[in-house]
Amino acid sequence: MEYGAGHMTVDPLLKFRERFPILSKKTYLATHTMGAMPIGVYDALKKYADIWNKSGIDAWDEEWLQLLSKNANTIAKIIGAPDNSLILHPNVTTCIETVMSCLEFSKRKKIVSSSRSFSSQLYLMKELERLGAQFELVEPRENTILAQDYVETIDDQTLITLTDHVLYQSGQLQDIEPIIKKCKETGSYIFIDGYQAVGTVPVNLTKLGVDFYAGGSHKWLCGGAGTAYLYVKPELISRLRPRFTGWLAHANPFEFKEPPIKHAENMMRFMPATPPLPSFYASRVGHEIILDAGVENIRAKSLRQTQLIIDHCKELGLEIITPLIEKQRGGMVCFKTGNDQLIHKQLSAKGFVFDSRPKAGIRISPHFYTTDDELDEFFKELKRVIH
């Protein structure tokens, strides 16, 4: 690898660009909201249609049930989890609801989270107050959620803490180890939402020792919408009994027995009902590319390119929301221009794909398929528009 003026002149990850057709038409800087589609998705969806057409209901035994564990174990390799410790869901909210339905708010009632967590998560936690939960939020300090504030909020009345690995409104990489440690000391559960981390930040769940971890495929894993995953610490699997359940969670699902349900002894007990199979076929393509590229390699490039973005922002005098220290940031950079919506409209019309959000401002993200020249062109055009 060679560098010059902050730019990489030899970038082995760019060999993957040809697998993403949109990159030949647009400057794609929105992986934090939806990753570019791999061309292999066309064949993957055809495979789903072909087996449905060929086998009908027999496809369940021939391939579909095996696909659930196969895909889950592929994601497990990406996040450093053991085989058979993940289950697939259509979205992270369903993952959280499944876990929360295992808990009782009788002795311990407190749920700790952050006001900067994703809205779906906050809506769900707030509604659990109807079942006796007490919802307490950690507030940011100058756009930053401090681990110490979590630590001081978690106590012996806390049942579960939900935190984000990377915050969607700032790109802050949360210091999660002190939070995990405090949860263990108080005997409470820890659930981490890794949606904005996995695929661009290395994760090893075995080393972290978390109870629950969830994320999805349509951002950094380039897998499209409809495939999320839930990790449960192996020693907890047989001890937890979800109330949010369905026929596939039964130990013998195709016997369709009368209730009460006899939960499966493995991760299938956390699978409520019929899954969105086409999404599972489509997402596998992106997962395999991420494994091939290597998250450590992606992280190294991400840190270098997010620094390039920060340097551009400083040059233009923009307000940067994302932490400047590299160990404190994920894969995107958020900044404010003073007229973010107009900037977004004007640059989108020129083929730049990015977004803006309340409190976050403009959000842009390089990924392993991004060139340095694309970042330069974005800021060249941004400079022209704001001046």
C-alpha positions as CSV (number, residue, x, y, z in Angstrom):
1,M,0.0,0.0,0.0
2,E,1.3,3.4,-0.9
3,Y,0.1,6.8,0.3
4,G,0.5,10.3,-1.1
5,A,-1.0,13.5,0.3
6,G,-3.4,11.5,2.5
7,H,-4.6,9.4,-0.4
8,M,-4.1,5.7,-1.1
9,T,-2.6,5.0,-4.5
10,V,-2.9,1.2,-4.2
11,D,-6.1,0.0,-2.6
12,P,-6.8,-3.7,-2.8
13,L,-10.4,-3.3,-1.6
14,L,-11.3,-1.5,-4.8
15,K,-11.4,-4.8,-6.6
16,F,-14.9,-5.3,-5.2
17,R,-16.3,-2.2,-6.9
18,E,-17.2,-4.1,-10.0
19,R,-19.7,-6.2,-7.9
20,F,-21.8,-3.1,-7.2
21,P,-23.5,-1.7,-10.3
22,I,-24.7,1.5,-8.8
23,L,-21.1,2.7,-8.3
24,S,-20.7,3.1,-12.1
25,K,-23.6,5.6,-12.1
26,K,-23.6,7.4,-8.7
27,T,-21.1,8.5,-6.0
28,Y,-22.4,6.3,-3.2
29,L,-21.8,7.7,0.2
30,A,-24.8,6.4,2.1
31,T,-23.8,2.9,3.3
32,H,-24.7,4.1,6.9
33,T,-28.4,4.1,5.8
34,M,-28.4,1.4,3.0
35,G,-25.4,-0.3,1.5
36,A,-25.0,-0.6,-2.3
37,M,-26.5,-3.7,-3.8
38,P,-24.2,-6.5,-5.0
39,I,-25.0,-7.7,-8.5
40,G,-25.1,-11.3,-7.1
41,V,-28.5,-10.5,-5.5
42,Y,-30.1,-11.1,-8.9
43,D,-28.9,-14.7,-9.0
44,A,-29.7,-15.2,-5.3
45,L,-33.3,-14.2,-5.7
46,K,-33.6,-16.3,-8.8
47,K,-32.4,-19.3,-6.7
48,Y,-35.2,-18.7,-4.2
49,A,-37.7,-18.5,-7.0
50,D,-36.4,-21.6,-8.7
51,I,-36.6,-23.8,-5.6
52,W,-40.0,-22.5,-4.8
53,N,-41.2,-23.3,-8.3
54,K,-39.5,-26.7,-8.4
55,S,-40.3,-28.0,-4.9
56,G,-43.2,-26.1,-3.5
57,I,-43.7,-26.9,0.2
58,D,-40.9,-29.5,0.1
59,A,-38.5,-26.5,-0.2
60,W,-38.8,-26.1,3.6
61,D,-37.0,-29.5,4.2
62,E,-34.8,-29.3,1.1
63,E,-33.3,-25.9,1.7
64,W,-35.2,-23.2,3.5
65,L,-34.8,-24.4,7.1
66,Q,-31.1,-25.1,6.5
67,L,-30.8,-21.6,5.1
68,L,-31.7,-20.0,8.4
69,S,-28.8,-21.6,10.3
70,K,-26.4,-21.3,7.4
71,N,-26.9,-17.5,7.1
72,A,-26.9,-17.0,10.8
73,N,-23.6,-18.9,11.1
74,T,-22.1,-16.8,8.3
75,I,-22.9,-13.6,10.3
76,A,-21.5,-15.3,13.4
77,K,-18.1,-15.4,11.7
78,I,-18.3,-11.7,11.0
79,I,-19.1,-10.8,14.6
80,G,-16.9,-13.4,16.5
81,A,-19.8,-15.5,17.8
82,P,-19.9,-19.3,18.0
83,D,-22.0,-21.2,15.6
84,N,-25.7,-21.7,16.5
85,S,-25.8,-18.6,18.7
86,L,-27.7,-16.4,16.2
87,I,-31.2,-16.4,14.7
88,L,-32.5,-14.2,11.9
89,H,-35.3,-11.7,12.1
90,P,-36.8,-9.2,9.7
91,N,-35.6,-6.2,11.7
92,V,-33.9,-5.2,15.0
93,T,-37.1,-4.0,16.6
94,T,-38.3,-7.6,16.4
95,C,-35.1,-8.8,17.9
96,I,-35.4,-6.5,20.9
97,E,-39.1,-7.3,21.4
98,T,-38.3,-11.1,21.4
99,V,-35.7,-10.6,24.1
100,M,-37.8,-8.2,26.2
101,S,-40.7,-10.8,26.1
102,C,-38.4,-13.1,28.0
103,L,-38.2,-10.8,31.0
104,E,-40.4,-10.1,34.0
105,F,-40.7,-6.6,35.5
106,S,-41.5,-7.8,39.0
107,K,-38.5,-7.5,41.2
108,R,-36.3,-5.4,38.9
109,K,-38.1,-2.9,36.7
110,K,-35.5,-0.5,35.3
111,I,-34.5,-0.3,31.6
112,V,-31.5,1.9,30.8
113,S,-31.0,3.3,27.3
114,S,-29.9,6.5,25.6
115,S,-32.0,9.4,24.2
116,R,-29.8,9.1,21.1
117,S,-30.7,5.5,20.4
118,F,-32.8,4.8,17.3
119,S,-36.4,5.8,17.5
120,S,-37.9,2.3,17.1
121,Q,-35.9,1.1,20.1
122,L,-37.1,4.0,22.2
123,Y,-40.7,3.6,21.2
124,L,-40.7,0.0,22.2
125,M,-38.9,0.6,25.5
126,K,-41.4,3.4,26.4
127,E,-44.4,1.2,25.7
128,L,-43.0,-1.4,28.1
129,E,-43.8,1.0,31.0
130,R,-47.4,-0.3,30.5
131,L,-46.1,-3.7,31.8
132,G,-44.5,-2.1,34.8
133,A,-41.1,-1.3,33.4
134,Q,-39.3,2.0,34.4
135,F,-37.5,3.5,31.5
136,E,-34.5,5.7,32.2
137,L,-32.5,7.6,29.5
138,V,-28.9,8.7,29.4
139,E,-28.5,12.1,27.8
140,P,-25.7,13.3,25.6
141,R,-23.0,15.8,26.6
142,E,-22.2,17.9,23.5
143,N,-23.3,15.2,21.0
144,T,-21.5,12.5,23.0
145,I,-23.0,9.7,25.1
146,L,-20.5,8.9,27.8
147,A,-20.0,5.4,29.1
148,Q,-19.6,6.8,32.6
149,D,-23.1,8.2,32.5
150,Y,-24.4,4.7,31.7
151,V,-22.3,3.3,34.5
152,E,-23.7,5.8,37.0
153,T,-27.3,5.1,35.9
154,I,-27.1,1.3,36.0
155,D,-27.8,0.0,39.6
156,D,-29.3,-3.0,41.4
157,Q,-32.8,-2.1,40.2
158,T,-31.7,-2.4,36.6
159,L,-33.1,-5.4,34.7
160,I,-31.5,-4.7,31.3
161,T,-29.4,-2.0,29.6
162,L,-29.7,-1.3,25.9
163,T,-26.9,0.7,24.2
164,D,-25.7,1.3,20.7
165,H,-22.3,0.2,19.5
166,V,-22.3,3.2,17.1
167,L,-24.8,6.0,17.4
168,Y,-26.7,6.8,14.3
169,Q,-27.0,10.6,14.9
170,S,-23.3,11.2,15.3
171,G,-21.2,8.2,14.2
172,Q,-19.8,7.9,17.8
173,L,-18.3,4.5,18.5
174,Q,-19.6,3.8,22.0
175,D,-17.1,2.7,24.7
176,I,-19.1,-0.4,25.6
177,E,-16.7,-2.3,27.8
178,P,-17.3,-0.3,31.0
179,I,-21.1,-0.6,30.4
180,I,-20.8,-4.4,30.0
181,K,-18.7,-4.6,33.2
182,K,-21.2,-2.6,35.3
183,C,-24.1,-4.8,34.0
184,K,-22.2,-7.9,35.1
185,E,-21.4,-6.4,38.5
186,T,-25.1,-5.6,39.1
187,G,-26.4,-8.9,37.7
188,S,-28.4,-7.2,34.9
189,Y,-28.6,-8.0,31.2
190,I,-26.8,-6.0,28.5
191,F,-28.2,-5.7,25.0
192,I,-26.1,-4.0,22.3
193,D,-27.5,-2.7,19.0
194,G,-24.7,-3.1,16.5
195,Y,-26.5,-2.0,13.4
196,Q,-24.2,0.9,12.7
197,A,-21.0,-1.1,13.6
198,V,-21.0,-4.5,12.1
199,G,-19.4,-4.6,8.7
200,T,-17.2,-1.6,9.3
201,V,-16.0,-2.0,12.9
202,P,-14.5,-5.3,14.1
203,V,-16.6,-7.1,16.6
204,N,-15.9,-10.1,18.7
205,L,-18.9,-11.1,20.9
206,T,-17.1,-14.0,22.5
207,K,-14.5,-11.6,23.9
208,L,-17.0,-8.9,24.9
209,G,-19.1,-11.4,26.8
210,V,-22.4,-9.6,26.0
211,D,-25.8,-11.2,26.7
212,F,-27.6,-10.0,23.6
213,Y,-26.4,-8.3,20.4
214,A,-28.5,-7.4,17.3
215,G,-28.0,-5.8,14.0
216,G,-29.1,-5.9,10.4
217,S,-27.9,-6.4,6.9
218,H,-29.0,-3.4,4.9
219,K,-26.2,-1.0,6.0
220,W,-22.6,-2.0,6.2
221,L,-23.2,-5.6,5.3
222,C,-24.7,-4.6,1.9
223,G,-27.4,-7.2,2.3
224,G,-30.6,-5.2,1.7
225,A,-33.6,-4.8,4.0
226,G,-35.4,-7.7,5.7
227,T,-32.5,-9.6,7.3
228,A,-31.6,-8.8,10.9
229,Y,-29.9,-11.0,13.4
230,L,-30.1,-11.7,17.1
231,Y,-27.2,-13.1,19.2
232,V,-27.9,-14.7,22.6
233,K,-25.1,-15.8,24.9
234,P,-25.1,-19.6,24.6
235,E,-25.6,-20.2,28.3
236,L,-28.7,-18.1,28.3
237,I,-30.5,-19.8,25.3
238,S,-32.2,-22.6,27.2
239,R,-33.0,-20.4,30.2
240,L,-35.0,-17.8,28.4
241,R,-38.6,-18.3,27.3
242,P,-40.0,-15.7,24.9
243,R,-43.7,-14.7,25.2
244,F,-43.4,-13.2,21.8
245,T,-43.4,-16.5,20.0
246,G,-44.9,-18.5,17.1
247,W,-45.0,-21.8,15.3
248,L,-41.3,-21.9,14.2
249,A,-40.2,-21.6,17.9
250,H,-41.8,-24.9,18.7
251,A,-39.6,-27.9,19.3
252,N,-41.6,-29.7,16.6
253,P,-43.0,-26.9,14.5
254,F,-44.5,-29.0,11.7
255,E,-46.6,-31.1,14.1
256,F,-48.7,-27.9,14.9
257,K,-49.5,-29.1,18.4
258,E,-52.0,-27.4,20.7
259,P,-50.7,-24.8,23.2
260,P,-48.9,-24.3,25.4
261,I,-45.8,-24.1,23.2
262,K,-42.9,-26.4,23.9
263,H,-40.0,-24.1,23.0
264,A,-37.1,-25.5,20.9
265,E,-34.0,-26.0,22.9
266,N,-31.8,-24.1,20.5
267,M,-31.9,-20.6,19.0
268,M,-35.1,-21.5,17.1
269,R,-36.9,-20.7,20.3
270,F,-36.3,-17.1,19.5
271,M,-37.8,-17.3,15.9
272,P,-41.5,-16.4,16.2
273,A,-43.0,-17.3,12.9
274,T,-42.5,-17.5,9.1
275,P,-39.4,-15.6,8.0
276,P,-39.0,-13.4,5.0
277,L,-37.1,-16.0,2.9
278,P,-36.4,-13.8,-0.2
279,S,-34.5,-11.3,2.0
280,F,-32.4,-14.1,3.5
281,Y,-31.4,-15.2,0.1
282,A,-30.6,-11.6,-1.0
283,S,-28.6,-10.7,2.1
284,R,-26.2,-13.6,1.9
285,V,-24.4,-12.1,-1.1
286,G,-23.3,-9.1,0.9
287,H,-22.3,-11.1,4.0
288,E,-20.0,-13.2,1.9
289,I,-18.4,-10.2,0.3
290,I,-17.7,-8.7,3.8
291,L,-16.1,-11.9,4.9
292,D,-14.0,-11.9,1.7
293,A,-12.9,-8.3,2.2
294,G,-12.2,-8.7,5.9
295,V,-13.6,-6.3,8.5
296,E,-10.1,-5.5,9.8
297,N,-9.2,-4.3,6.3
298,I,-12.4,-2.4,6.0
299,R,-11.9,-0.7,9.3
300,A,-8.4,0.5,8.4
301,K,-9.6,2.0,5.2
302,S,-12.6,3.5,7.0
303,L,-10.5,5.3,9.6
304,R,-8.3,6.7,6.9
305,Q,-11.2,7.9,4.7
306,T,-13.2,9.3,7.6
307,Q,-10.2,11.3,8.5
308,L,-10.1,12.7,4.9
309,I,-13.7,13.7,5.3
310,I,-13.0,15.4,8.6
311,D,-10.0,17.3,7.0
312,H,-12.3,18.5,4.2
313,C,-14.9,19.7,6.8
314,K,-12.3,21.6,8.7
315,E,-11.0,23.2,5.6
316,L,-14.6,24.4,4.8
317,G,-15.2,25.5,8.4
318,L,-18.1,23.1,8.9
319,E,-19.5,22.0,12.3
320,I,-18.4,18.4,12.8
321,I,-20.7,16.3,15.0
322,T,-18.7,13.0,14.8
323,P,-15.9,12.5,17.3
324,L,-12.5,13.6,15.9
325,I,-10.6,10.9,17.7
326,E,-10.5,7.9,15.5
327,K,-11.1,5.3,18.3
328,Q,-14.3,7.1,19.1
329,R,-15.9,7.0,15.7
330,G,-17.6,4.4,13.5
331,G,-17.8,4.5,9.7
332,M,-19.7,7.7,9.0
333,V,-19.1,11.4,9.5
334,C,-21.9,13.8,10.4
335,F,-21.5,17.6,9.9
336,K,-23.7,20.7,9.6
337,T,-23.6,23.3,6.8
338,G,-26.3,25.7,8.1
339,N,-28.6,24.6,5.2
340,D,-28.4,20.8,5.2
341,Q,-31.7,20.1,3.4
342,L,-31.0,22.4,0.5
343,I,-27.4,21.0,0.2
344,H,-28.8,17.5,0.2
345,K,-31.3,18.4,-2.5
346,Q,-28.7,20.1,-4.8
347,L,-26.0,17.5,-4.5
348,S,-28.3,14.6,-4.8
349,A,-29.4,16.0,-8.1
350,K,-25.8,15.7,-9.2
351,G,-25.5,12.0,-8.4
352,F,-24.2,12.1,-4.9
353,V,-26.0,9.6,-2.6
354,F,-26.0,10.6,1.1
355,D,-28.6,11.9,3.6
356,S,-29.3,14.3,6.4
357,R,-31.0,13.7,9.7
358,P,-32.3,15.9,12.6
359,K,-29.5,16.6,15.2
360,A,-27.0,14.8,12.9
361,G,-26.9,17.2,10.0
362,I,-25.4,15.7,6.8
363,R,-24.3,12.1,7.1
364,I,-21.8,10.6,4.6
365,S,-19.9,7.4,4.8
366,P,-17.2,5.8,2.7
367,H,-17.1,2.0,2.6
368,F,-14.6,-0.5,1.2
369,Y,-15.8,0.3,-2.3
370,T,-15.3,4.1,-2.0
371,T,-12.4,5.9,-3.8
372,D,-10.5,8.8,-2.4
373,D,-11.4,10.7,-5.6
374,E,-15.1,10.3,-4.9
375,L,-14.6,12.0,-1.5
376,D,-12.6,14.8,-3.2
377,E,-15.4,15.3,-5.8
378,F,-18.1,15.5,-3.1
379,F,-16.4,18.2,-1.2
380,K,-15.4,20.1,-4.3
381,E,-19.0,20.3,-5.3
382,L,-20.1,21.0,-1.7
383,K,-17.6,23.9,-1.6
384,R,-19.1,25.3,-4.8
385,V,-22.6,25.1,-3.5
386,I,-22.0,26.7,-0.1
387,H,-19.9,29.5,-1.4
